[in-house]
């Protein structure tokens, strides 16, 4: 894409908690962007390792924030603090172990300038290991953003805030990230989809870190999904079939989690609820799992 670039200020918000292993690579990848002006805002969320020391090496080039009494308040509170401390027109986020490739910001700004009705731009990228090796591509070649009602509610296909840029004005309209919600990214993308359109850049412009110490999905994240769904249906007139399909997914995921943790009766009940709400989707889930298990046995 060859969009004209208007150099509006972009804020890059980096929430940090015990991030010493990858933080320097992350910040250096932001500094290496071929776009100006960029305001880098790093929030130290009560780290007890060398995170603060690494951040101080970049001062005053980057803005370093902390919570009162150097408290650990979580990622959402840290991101919200960063948003509140900038007057930039566009806001990007990067997790403290991810990396960007040099044209990421420029291409996203270009898209936002080209399409005034677009409020969020996200890019393709690679999942990378702890040594920056590419593991797999995030979006397949035929992926397209269709801006269909409820699509992001049903399936959070935007994997991370790291590949997103948002018009700052939208936060005044929908509010900030919800604190104490382990699916805060999904909730934010749903709220944004209700007031604006998304735009997808197929270029691979980020590295999304997958490594052994990364926190895996836990039961709380699926439980929070029910709150997110209920809030969404109160705000926006989603069709009843969207609500049913999402409930089916959440019950299935709870069943899957409980099955892996030996809660067989609870797991069975969740699978039954999932099947009642969306028989076709539940059948597809079960069928795919059986196929995977058979392939595993054969190999």
C-alpha positions as CSV (number, residue, x, y, z in Angstrom):
1,X,0.0,0.0,0.0
2,X,1.3,3.4,-0.9
3,X,-0.6,5.8,1.3
4,X,0.5,9.4,1.9
5,X,1.8,9.9,5.4
6,X,0.8,12.8,7.6
7,X,3.1,13.0,10.6
8,X,0.6,12.9,13.4
9,X,2.1,12.0,16.8
10,X,1.8,8.3,17.8
11,X,2.0,7.2,21.4
12,X,3.5,3.8,22.0
13,X,2.4,2.4,25.3
14,X,4.5,-0.4,26.9
15,X,3.2,-2.0,30.1
16,X,6.0,-3.7,31.9
17,X,6.1,-6.2,34.8
18,X,9.3,-8.1,35.5
19,X,10.2,-7.7,31.8
20,X,14.0,-7.7,32.0
21,X,14.6,-10.6,29.6
22,X,13.1,-9.1,26.4
23,X,12.4,-5.4,27.3
24,X,15.5,-4.0,25.6
25,X,14.6,-5.7,22.3
26,X,11.1,-4.4,22.5
27,X,12.1,-0.8,23.1
28,X,14.8,-0.9,20.4
29,X,12.3,-2.2,17.9
30,X,10.1,0.8,18.6
31,X,13.0,3.2,18.4
32,X,13.9,1.7,15.0
33,X,10.6,2.6,13.5
34,X,10.9,4.7,10.3
35,X,8.3,7.2,11.4
36,X,8.3,10.4,13.6
37,X,7.1,11.7,15.9
38,X,6.7,8.8,18.3
39,X,6.1,9.2,22.1
40,X,7.2,6.1,24.0
41,X,5.5,5.6,27.3
42,X,6.6,2.7,29.5
43,X,4.7,1.9,32.7
44,X,6.6,-0.1,35.3
45,X,3.9,-2.1,37.1
46,X,5.8,-2.7,40.3
47,X,8.5,-4.8,38.9
48,X,11.0,-6.5,41.3
49,X,13.6,-7.5,38.7
50,X,15.8,-5.2,36.6
51,X,13.0,-3.7,34.5
52,X,13.2,-0.2,36.1
53,X,17.0,-0.2,35.6
54,X,16.6,-1.0,31.9
55,X,13.9,1.6,31.4
56,X,16.1,4.3,33.1
57,X,18.8,3.7,30.5
58,X,16.4,5.1,27.9
59,X,15.5,8.2,29.9
60,X,14.7,10.9,29.0
61,X,14.1,9.6,25.5
62,X,11.1,7.6,26.8
63,X,8.5,8.6,29.4
64,X,8.6,6.3,32.4
65,X,5.5,6.0,34.6
66,X,4.7,4.1,37.8
67,X,1.6,3.6,39.9
68,X,1.4,5.2,43.4
69,X,3.8,3.5,45.9
70,X,5.2,1.5,43.0
71,X,2.1,-0.7,43.2
72,X,1.5,-3.7,40.9
73,X,-2.0,-3.0,39.5
74,X,-2.0,-5.1,36.4
75,X,-1.7,-4.6,32.7
76,X,-5.1,-2.9,32.2
77,X,-4.4,-0.2,34.8
78,X,-0.9,0.3,33.3
79,X,-2.2,0.8,29.8
80,X,-4.9,3.1,31.1
81,X,-2.3,5.2,32.8
82,X,-0.3,5.5,29.6
83,X,-3.4,6.5,27.6
84,X,-4.2,9.2,30.2
85,X,-0.7,10.7,29.9
86,X,-0.6,11.4,26.1
87,X,-2.2,13.8,23.7
88,X,-1.2,11.8,20.7
89,X,-3.8,11.4,17.9
90,X,-3.0,7.7,17.4
91,X,-2.2,5.1,20.1
92,X,-0.3,1.8,19.7
93,X,0.5,-0.8,22.3
94,X,3.3,-3.3,22.5
95,X,3.7,-6.1,25.1
96,X,7.1,-5.9,26.8
97,X,8.3,-9.1,25.2
98,X,7.1,-8.5,21.6
99,X,8.9,-6.7,18.7
100,X,7.9,-4.6,15.8
101,X,9.4,-4.4,12.3
102,X,10.5,-1.0,11.0
103,X,7.5,0.0,8.9
104,X,4.8,-1.0,11.4
105,X,3.8,2.5,12.6
106,X,4.2,4.2,9.2
107,X,1.9,1.8,7.4
108,X,-0.7,2.0,10.1
109,X,-0.7,5.8,10.2
110,X,-1.0,5.8,6.5
111,X,-4.1,3.6,6.6
112,X,-5.8,5.7,9.2
113,X,-5.1,8.9,7.2
114,X,-6.3,7.3,4.0
115,X,-9.6,6.0,5.6
116,X,-11.0,8.5,8.1
117,X,-13.9,6.2,9.0
118,X,-11.6,3.5,10.2
119,X,-10.9,3.6,13.9
120,X,-8.6,0.6,14.4
121,X,-5.9,-0.8,12.1
122,X,-4.2,-4.2,12.8
123,X,-1.5,-6.0,11.0
124,X,-0.4,-9.5,10.2
125,X,2.8,-10.8,11.9
126,X,4.6,-13.8,13.1
127,X,4.5,-15.8,16.3
128,X,8.2,-15.9,17.4
129,X,10.1,-18.0,19.9
130,X,12.4,-16.8,22.6
131,X,15.2,-16.4,20.1
132,X,13.2,-14.4,17.6
133,X,12.7,-17.3,15.2
134,X,9.4,-17.3,13.3
135,X,7.1,-20.1,14.4
136,X,4.0,-19.4,12.3
137,X,2.1,-16.6,10.6
138,X,-0.7,-15.1,12.6
139,X,-3.3,-14.7,9.8
140,X,-3.6,-17.0,6.8
141,X,-3.2,-15.6,3.2
142,X,-6.9,-15.6,2.5
143,X,-7.9,-13.7,5.7
144,X,-9.9,-10.5,5.3
145,X,-11.5,-8.1,7.7
146,X,-15.3,-8.0,6.9
147,X,-16.5,-5.8,9.7
148,X,-19.5,-8.2,10.2
149,X,-21.7,-7.6,13.3
150,X,-20.6,-9.8,16.1
151,X,-17.6,-11.3,14.4
152,X,-15.0,-10.1,17.0
153,X,-17.5,-11.0,19.8
154,X,-17.7,-14.6,18.5
155,X,-14.0,-15.0,17.8
156,X,-11.2,-12.8,19.1
157,X,-9.1,-13.1,16.0
158,X,-6.9,-10.1,16.9
159,X,-4.4,-11.9,19.0
160,X,-2.8,-9.1,20.9
161,X,-2.8,-5.3,21.3
162,X,0.7,-5.4,19.9
163,X,-0.5,-5.4,16.3
164,X,-3.1,-2.7,16.8
165,X,-3.3,1.1,16.3
166,X,-6.3,3.1,17.5
167,X,-7.6,6.6,17.1
168,X,-7.2,8.2,20.6
169,X,-10.5,10.0,20.3
170,X,-12.4,6.7,20.5
171,X,-11.3,6.1,24.1
172,X,-13.3,9.2,25.1
173,X,-16.3,7.6,23.5
174,X,-16.1,4.0,24.8
175,X,-13.9,4.3,27.9
176,X,-10.6,2.7,28.8
177,X,-9.5,-1.0,29.4
178,X,-11.5,-2.8,32.1
179,X,-9.3,-3.5,35.1
180,X,-9.5,-7.0,36.7
181,X,-10.7,-8.7,33.5
182,X,-8.4,-11.3,32.2
183,X,-9.9,-10.9,28.7
184,X,-9.5,-7.1,28.6
185,X,-8.2,-7.1,25.1
186,X,-11.2,-9.0,23.7
187,X,-13.6,-6.7,25.6
188,X,-11.9,-3.6,24.2
189,X,-12.0,-4.9,20.6
190,X,-15.7,-5.7,21.0
191,X,-16.5,-2.2,22.3
192,X,-14.5,-0.6,19.5
193,X,-16.3,-2.8,16.9
194,X,-19.6,-1.4,18.0
195,X,-18.6,2.2,17.2
196,X,-16.1,2.0,14.3
197,X,-14.8,-0.1,11.5
198,X,-11.5,-2.1,11.5
199,X,-8.9,-2.3,8.8
200,X,-6.5,-5.1,8.2
201,X,-2.9,-4.8,6.8
202,X,-1.7,-8.2,5.5
203,X,2.0,-7.3,5.8
204,X,3.8,-9.1,8.6
205,X,4.9,-6.1,10.8
206,X,5.1,-7.6,14.3
207,X,6.7,-10.4,16.2
208,X,4.3,-11.9,18.8
209,X,6.4,-13.7,21.4
210,X,5.6,-17.2,22.4
211,X,7.9,-18.6,25.0
212,X,8.0,-21.2,27.8
213,X,7.3,-18.7,30.6
214,X,4.2,-17.2,28.9
215,X,1.0,-17.4,30.9
216,X,-1.4,-19.9,29.3
217,X,-5.2,-19.5,29.2
218,X,-6.8,-20.2,32.5
219,X,-10.4,-20.8,33.6
220,X,-10.8,-17.2,34.8
221,X,-10.4,-15.9,31.3
222,X,-13.4,-18.0,30.1
223,X,-15.4,-17.1,33.1
224,X,-14.8,-13.4,32.4
225,X,-16.1,-14.1,28.9
226,X,-19.7,-14.4,30.3
227,X,-19.4,-10.9,31.8
228,X,-18.1,-9.5,28.6
229,X,-20.9,-11.1,26.6
230,X,-23.6,-9.9,29.0
231,X,-22.2,-6.3,28.9
232,X,-22.0,-6.4,25.1
233,X,-25.6,-7.5,24.7
234,X,-26.8,-4.7,27.1
235,X,-24.9,-2.1,25.0
236,X,-25.6,-3.2,21.5
237,X,-28.5,-5.0,19.7
238,X,-26.6,-8.2,18.8
239,X,-28.9,-10.9,17.2
240,X,-29.9,-13.7,19.6
241,X,-28.1,-16.2,17.5
242,X,-24.8,-14.4,18.2
243,X,-25.3,-14.6,21.9
244,X,-26.2,-18.3,21.7
245,X,-23.1,-19.1,19.6
246,X,-20.8,-17.2,22.0
247,X,-22.3,-18.9,25.0
248,X,-21.7,-22.3,23.3
249,X,-18.1,-21.4,22.8
250,X,-17.6,-20.3,26.4
251,X,-19.3,-23.5,27.8
252,X,-17.2,-25.6,25.5
253,X,-14.0,-24.0,26.6
254,X,-15.0,-24.4,30.3
255,X,-15.7,-28.1,29.5
256,X,-12.4,-28.5,27.8
257,X,-10.5,-26.9,30.7
258,X,-12.3,-29.0,33.4
259,X,-11.8,-32.1,31.4
260,X,-8.0,-31.5,31.3
261,X,-8.1,-30.9,35.1
262,X,-10.1,-34.1,36.0
263,X,-13.5,-32.4,36.6
264,X,-15.3,-35.0,34.4
265,X,-18.9,-34.4,35.6
266,X,-18.7,-30.6,35.3
267,X,-16.9,-31.0,31.9
268,X,-19.7,-33.3,30.6
269,X,-22.4,-30.8,31.6
270,X,-20.6,-27.9,29.9
271,X,-20.2,-29.9,26.7
272,X,-23.9,-30.7,26.8
273,X,-24.9,-27.1,27.2
274,X,-22.5,-26.1,24.4
275,X,-24.1,-28.7,22.1
276,X,-27.7,-27.5,23.0
277,X,-26.9,-23.9,22.2
278,X,-25.0,-24.5,18.9
279,X,-25.2,-28.2,17.8
280,X,-23.3,-27.6,14.5
281,X,-20.3,-25.8,16.1
282,X,-20.1,-28.3,19.0
283,X,-20.1,-31.2,16.5
284,X,-17.3,-29.5,14.5
285,X,-15.3,-29.0,17.7
286,X,-15.7,-32.7,18.8
287,X,-15.0,-33.9,15.2
288,X,-11.8,-31.9,15.0
289,X,-10.6,-33.1,18.4
290,X,-11.3,-36.8,17.4
291,X,-9.4,-36.3,14.1
292,X,-6.4,-34.8,16.0
293,X,-6.4,-37.6,18.5
294,X,-6.5,-40.3,15.7
295,X,-3.7,-38.6,13.9
296,X,-1.7,-38.5,17.1
297,X,-2.2,-42.2,17.6
298,X,-1.2,-43.0,14.0
299,X,2.0,-41.0,14.4
